């Protein structure tokens, strides 16, 4: 059997991560946006919101 609390926790983490991805990439309009500035490249290596 599975642990319902664990399932809910994992699903919550997946939902949070997908929201974070959507928020971080909202301003991306083309592949060039990833390489547009060095500032963006340094920010993409951080794991802090």
N, C-alpha and C positions, 0 to 999 in steps of 0.2 A: 504494500500500500504506500501511497505518497503522503507527505506531510502538507496539509492545506496551508498552514502558516508559511512554510518555506516557499510554496508555489506563489502565494500572494506577494511575498517579499521579492522573489525573482521577477515576477511580472511588474511590480512597482519599479524596480531598478531598470528594467527594459524600457518602460514608459518614460522614466526620467531621462534616460540616456537618449532616447529618440527625440524628446523635446529639446534637449541640449544641442543635439546635432542640427536640428531644424533651426534653432535660434542662431547658432554660430555661422551657419551657411546661408542665412536669409539674404545677405548682401551680395552673394556670389551670383553673377549674371552670365559669366563666360569663363572658359578655362584660363584666360589671361588674368582674371581676377586673383588667381592663386599666386601668380608671379608678379603682380603689379608693384609690390613694394617689399623691401626687406623687413619693414615693420611687421607686416602680416606674417611673413615667414617665421620671424622670431616668436610671434604670439601663437602660431600654430603648434609650437613645440611645448607650450605650457599646458598643464592639466588643471588650471584654476579657472573658474568661471569669472 
